[in-house]
Amino acid sequence: MRVASLPMYSFPETRAARDALWAVLADRLRMKGVSDVPDHLTHDTPVRDLWSDPNLLVSQCCGYDVVKSYKEILRPIATPVYDSPACLGEYYCSLVIVHEESPFEDVRQMKGTVGVINGPESHSGMSSLRQLISSTHTGGDFFSELKISGSHESSLHMVRTRQADVAAIDSVILSLVRRYRPDDLQGIRVMGTTYRAPAPPFVVRADTPEKDVEKIRSALLETFSDPATEDSREDMLLESVIPATTDDYWFMSAFEDYAAKRGFEMVH
Protein backbone atom coordinates (compact mmCIF):
# COMPACT_ATOMS: atom_id res chain seq x y z
CA MET A 1 0.00 0.00 0.00
CA ARG A 2 1.23 3.48 -0.81
CA VAL A 3 1.79 6.23 1.76
CA ALA A 4 0.15 9.66 1.89
CA SER A 5 1.00 12.48 4.26
CA LEU A 6 0.25 16.16 4.84
CA PRO A 7 3.03 17.03 7.30
CA MET A 8 3.29 20.78 6.73
CA TYR A 9 1.52 22.94 9.33
CA SER A 10 0.52 19.76 11.15
CA PHE A 11 -0.93 21.21 14.33
CA PRO A 12 -2.69 18.64 16.55
CA GLU A 13 -5.69 20.97 16.40
CA THR A 14 -5.98 20.39 12.64
CA ARG A 15 -5.44 16.63 12.51
CA ALA A 16 -9.15 15.86 12.17
CA ALA A 17 -9.40 18.42 9.35
CA ARG A 18 -6.43 16.87 7.53
CA ASP A 19 -7.99 13.44 7.83
CA ALA A 20 -11.32 14.74 6.53
CA LEU A 21 -9.63 16.42 3.57
CA TRP A 22 -7.76 13.23 2.77
CA ALA A 23 -10.95 11.15 2.83
CA VAL A 24 -12.36 13.26 -0.01
CA LEU A 25 -9.07 13.37 -1.91
CA ALA A 26 -8.61 9.61 -1.59
CA ASP A 27 -12.06 9.02 -3.10
CA ARG A 28 -11.21 11.36 -6.00
CA LEU A 29 -7.95 9.54 -6.62
CA ARG A 30 -9.69 6.16 -6.73
CA MET A 31 -12.34 7.52 -9.10
CA LYS A 32 -9.53 8.54 -11.47
CA GLY A 33 -8.01 5.07 -11.42
CA VAL A 34 -5.03 5.69 -9.14
CA SER A 35 -4.09 2.37 -7.57
CA ASP A 36 -3.28 1.47 -3.95
CA VAL A 37 -4.63 4.69 -2.46
CA PRO A 38 -4.26 4.50 1.33
CA ASP A 39 -7.36 4.83 3.46
CA HIS A 40 -5.60 7.03 6.00
CA LEU A 41 -2.86 9.63 6.16
CA THR A 42 0.41 8.75 7.84
CA HIS A 43 0.91 10.95 10.89
CA ASP A 44 3.78 11.40 13.35
CA THR A 45 6.50 10.01 11.10
CA PRO A 46 9.66 12.09 10.54
CA VAL A 47 9.32 13.98 7.27
CA ARG A 48 12.70 12.74 6.04
CA ASP A 49 11.35 9.18 6.24
CA LEU A 50 8.08 10.16 4.58
CA TRP A 51 9.65 12.03 1.68
CA SER A 52 12.21 9.30 1.02
CA ASP A 53 9.66 6.47 1.12
CA PRO A 54 9.57 4.69 -2.27
CA ASN A 55 5.85 4.03 -1.66
CA LEU A 56 4.98 7.72 -1.30
CA LEU A 57 1.87 8.68 -3.27
CA VAL A 58 1.42 12.33 -2.33
CA SER A 59 2.70 14.68 0.36
CA GLN A 60 3.53 18.33 1.04
CA CYS A 61 7.09 19.59 1.28
CA CYS A 62 9.08 22.77 1.94
CA GLY A 63 9.93 24.49 -1.33
CA TYR A 64 13.59 24.71 -0.30
CA ASP A 65 13.73 20.91 -0.06
CA VAL A 66 12.35 20.35 -3.55
CA VAL A 67 15.16 22.40 -5.09
CA LYS A 68 17.86 21.13 -2.71
CA SER A 69 17.98 17.83 -0.81
CA TYR A 70 14.98 16.24 -2.54
CA LYS A 71 15.25 17.66 -6.05
CA GLU A 72 15.87 14.18 -7.48
CA ILE A 73 13.21 12.53 -5.30
CA LEU A 74 10.18 14.83 -5.16
CA ARG A 75 8.25 16.75 -7.80
CA PRO A 76 5.91 19.70 -7.08
CA ILE A 77 2.49 19.36 -8.69
CA ALA A 78 0.42 22.09 -6.99
CA THR A 79 0.81 25.14 -4.78
CA PRO A 80 -1.71 25.88 -2.00
CA VAL A 81 -3.24 29.29 -1.39
CA TYR A 82 -3.55 30.11 2.31
CA ASP A 83 -5.97 32.40 4.10
CA SER A 84 -3.28 34.26 6.00
CA PRO A 85 -2.93 38.07 6.02
CA ALA A 86 0.72 38.06 4.92
CA CYS A 87 0.06 35.74 1.97
CA LEU A 88 -0.58 37.08 -1.52
CA GLY A 89 -2.26 34.43 -3.65
CA GLU A 90 -0.03 31.38 -3.72
CA TYR A 91 2.91 33.37 -2.33
CA TYR A 92 3.76 33.33 1.35
CA CYS A 93 6.45 34.92 3.49
CA SER A 94 7.83 34.82 6.99
CA LEU A 95 7.29 37.37 9.73
CA VAL A 96 10.37 38.55 11.60
CA ILE A 97 9.58 38.48 15.31
CA VAL A 98 11.25 39.90 18.41
CA HIS A 99 10.27 40.25 22.04
CA GLU A 100 7.81 43.09 22.57
CA GLU A 101 10.45 44.96 24.60
CA SER A 102 13.13 44.66 21.93
CA PRO A 103 14.61 48.05 20.98
CA PHE A 104 15.16 47.02 17.35
CA GLU A 105 13.01 48.02 14.38
CA ASP A 106 14.84 46.13 11.60
CA VAL A 107 16.59 42.77 11.71
CA ARG A 108 19.45 44.25 9.70
CA GLN A 109 20.25 46.38 12.77
CA MET A 110 20.64 43.27 14.93
CA LYS A 111 24.25 42.29 14.27
CA GLY A 112 25.74 40.68 17.37
CA THR A 113 22.43 39.49 18.80
CA VAL A 114 21.23 35.88 19.19
CA GLY A 115 19.18 34.46 16.32
CA VAL A 116 17.19 31.25 16.15
CA ILE A 117 16.11 29.19 13.14
CA ASN A 118 13.90 26.14 13.00
CA GLY A 119 16.40 24.24 10.82
CA PRO A 120 19.28 24.76 8.37
CA GLU A 121 17.23 23.54 5.37
CA SER A 122 14.13 25.65 5.99
CA HIS A 123 13.17 28.34 3.51
CA SER A 124 10.78 30.16 5.81
CA GLY A 125 12.89 29.95 8.97
CA MET A 126 16.44 30.21 7.60
CA SER A 127 16.87 31.02 3.89
CA SER A 128 14.37 33.87 3.77
CA LEU A 129 15.95 35.45 6.86
CA ARG A 130 19.46 34.99 5.46
CA GLN A 131 18.46 36.67 2.21
CA LEU A 132 17.00 39.63 4.10
CA ILE A 133 20.10 40.10 6.26
CA SER A 134 22.46 39.71 3.31
CA SER A 135 21.04 42.82 1.65
CA THR A 136 23.30 44.83 3.99
CA HIS A 137 25.66 42.20 5.45
CA THR A 138 28.34 40.32 3.55
CA GLY A 139 30.89 37.75 4.74
CA GLY A 140 31.42 36.76 8.34
CA ASP A 141 29.03 35.97 11.15
CA PHE A 142 26.06 38.25 11.69
CA PHE A 143 24.69 36.81 14.91
CA SER A 144 26.82 36.33 18.01
CA GLU A 145 25.09 32.94 18.26
CA LEU A 146 22.66 31.14 15.98
CA LYS A 147 20.49 28.55 17.69
CA ILE A 148 18.53 25.76 15.98
CA SER A 149 15.18 25.09 17.61
CA GLY A 150 13.75 22.26 15.49
CA SER A 151 10.41 23.93 14.75
CA HIS A 152 8.80 27.31 14.18
CA GLU A 153 6.78 26.86 17.36
CA SER A 154 9.97 26.29 19.35
CA SER A 155 11.62 29.33 17.76
CA LEU A 156 8.59 31.40 18.74
CA HIS A 157 8.87 30.14 22.33
CA MET A 158 12.61 30.92 22.47
CA VAL A 159 12.06 34.52 21.40
CA ARG A 160 9.14 34.89 23.75
CA THR A 161 11.22 33.61 26.70
CA ARG A 162 14.27 35.63 25.63
CA GLN A 163 16.45 32.63 24.85
CA ALA A 164 16.93 34.28 21.45
CA ASP A 165 16.48 37.79 20.14
CA VAL A 166 14.97 37.26 16.71
CA ALA A 167 13.44 34.64 14.40
CA ALA A 168 11.64 34.39 11.08
CA ILE A 169 8.36 32.53 11.53
CA ASP A 170 6.31 31.17 8.64
CA SER A 171 3.32 33.48 8.26
CA VAL A 172 0.90 30.55 8.00
CA ILE A 173 2.28 29.12 11.25
CA LEU A 174 1.70 32.45 12.97
CA SER A 175 -1.87 32.58 11.68
CA LEU A 176 -2.51 29.07 13.01
CA VAL A 177 -0.97 29.99 16.37
CA ARG A 178 -3.13 33.10 16.49
CA ARG A 179 -6.22 30.98 15.90
CA TYR A 180 -5.51 27.96 18.07
CA ARG A 181 -2.95 29.12 20.67
CA PRO A 182 -3.24 32.89 21.01
CA ASP A 183 -1.55 32.92 24.41
CA ASP A 184 1.67 31.79 22.69
CA LEU A 185 1.87 35.21 21.03
CA GLN A 186 1.92 37.12 24.31
CA GLY A 187 5.11 39.16 24.56
CA ILE A 188 5.88 38.89 20.84
CA ARG A 189 6.14 41.75 18.34
CA VAL A 190 6.21 41.40 14.56
CA MET A 191 9.08 43.60 13.35
CA GLY A 192 8.94 42.99 9.62
CA THR A 193 8.50 40.52 6.78
CA THR A 194 10.73 38.57 4.45
CA TYR A 195 10.23 38.53 0.68
CA ARG A 196 7.50 36.26 -0.67
CA ALA A 197 7.93 32.93 -2.43
CA PRO A 198 5.55 30.12 -3.51
CA ALA A 199 3.99 28.30 -0.55
CA PRO A 200 5.09 24.74 0.33
CA PRO A 201 3.96 22.56 -2.59
CA PHE A 202 2.03 19.34 -2.80
CA VAL A 203 4.47 16.79 -4.18
CA VAL A 204 4.72 13.32 -5.65
CA ARG A 205 7.76 11.17 -6.24
CA ALA A 206 9.86 12.35 -9.16
CA ASP A 207 9.56 8.93 -10.82
CA THR A 208 5.74 9.00 -10.78
CA PRO A 209 4.44 8.26 -14.33
CA GLU A 210 3.16 11.36 -16.08
CA LYS A 211 -0.35 9.94 -16.46
CA ASP A 212 -0.54 9.45 -12.68
CA VAL A 213 0.84 12.93 -12.03
CA GLU A 214 -2.04 14.41 -14.03
CA LYS A 215 -4.58 12.24 -12.22
CA ILE A 216 -3.26 13.29 -8.80
CA ARG A 217 -3.09 16.97 -9.74
CA SER A 218 -6.63 16.84 -11.13
CA ALA A 219 -7.90 15.10 -7.98
CA LEU A 220 -6.31 17.80 -5.82
CA LEU A 221 -7.93 20.60 -7.81
CA GLU A 222 -11.35 18.93 -7.63
CA THR A 223 -11.00 18.24 -3.90
CA PHE A 224 -10.26 21.89 -3.16
CA SER A 225 -13.36 23.01 -5.05
CA ASP A 226 -15.61 20.38 -3.43
CA PRO A 227 -18.06 21.89 -0.88
CA ALA A 228 -17.52 18.76 1.23
CA THR A 229 -14.00 20.01 2.09
CA GLU A 230 -14.94 23.58 2.91
CA ASP A 231 -14.96 23.14 6.70
CA SER A 232 -11.74 21.13 6.86
CA ARG A 233 -9.95 23.57 4.57
CA GLU A 234 -11.16 26.50 6.67
CA ASP A 235 -9.74 24.82 9.78
CA MET A 236 -6.39 24.48 7.97
CA LEU A 237 -6.54 28.02 6.50
CA LEU A 238 -6.52 26.51 3.00
CA GLU A 239 -8.36 28.54 0.38
CA SER A 240 -7.49 26.84 -2.88
CA VAL A 241 -4.73 25.21 -4.89
CA ILE A 242 -3.18 25.95 -8.27
CA PRO A 243 -1.15 23.72 -10.62
CA ALA A 244 2.62 23.97 -10.23
CA THR A 245 5.86 22.51 -11.51
CA THR A 246 9.44 22.46 -10.30
CA ASP A 247 10.14 25.56 -12.42
CA ASP A 248 7.78 27.59 -10.22
CA TYR A 249 10.12 27.11 -7.28
CA TRP A 250 13.13 28.93 -8.78
CA PHE A 251 12.52 31.54 -6.07
CA MET A 252 14.08 29.22 -3.50
CA SER A 253 17.36 28.99 -5.37
CA ALA A 254 17.29 32.74 -6.03
CA PHE A 255 17.12 33.48 -2.29
CA GLU A 256 20.13 31.27 -1.68
CA ASP A 257 22.07 32.59 -4.68
CA TYR A 258 21.60 36.18 -3.55
CA ALA A 259 23.11 35.46 -0.14
CA ALA A 260 25.91 33.42 -1.70
CA LYS A 261 26.85 36.29 -4.03
CA ARG A 262 27.04 38.55 -1.01
CA GLY A 263 29.35 36.02 0.64
CA PHE A 264 27.01 35.43 3.57
CA GLU A 265 26.51 31.89 4.88
CA MET A 266 24.38 32.15 8.00
CA VAL A 267 24.65 28.42 8.80
CA HIS A 268 28.13 26.91 8.77
HUKAPE-V64804 format. One line per field, one symbol per residue. ss: DSSP state (H for helix, E for strand, - for the rest). psi: psi as a letter, one per 40 degrees, with the letter a starting at -180 (. if undefined). A space follows every 50 residues. Layout:
ss = ???
psi = ???
This chain:
ss = --EE-------HHHHHHHHHHHHHHHHHHHH---------------HHHH HH---EEEEEE-HHHHH------EEEEEEEEE-----E--EE-EEEEEE- ------HHH----EEEE-----HHHHHHHHHHH-----------EEEE-- -HHHHHHHHH-----EEEEEHHHHHHHHHH-HHHH--EEEEEE---EE-- EEEEE----HHHHHHHHHHHHHHH--HHHHHHHHH--EEEEEE--HHHHH HHHHHHHHHHH-------
psi = hihiigehfgideedddddddddddddddddeehifhidiihifhhdddd deheehdiaiihdddeebdfdedihheihihighdeihbehiaihhiiid eheiehdeefheahihidiefhdddcdddddddedehbiiididhhihde idddddddddefeidiihhhddddddddddfddeeheihhdaiiiiihih ihiiidehiddddddddddddddeehdeeddddddefhdaiiiiiddefd dddddddddddefhhdh.
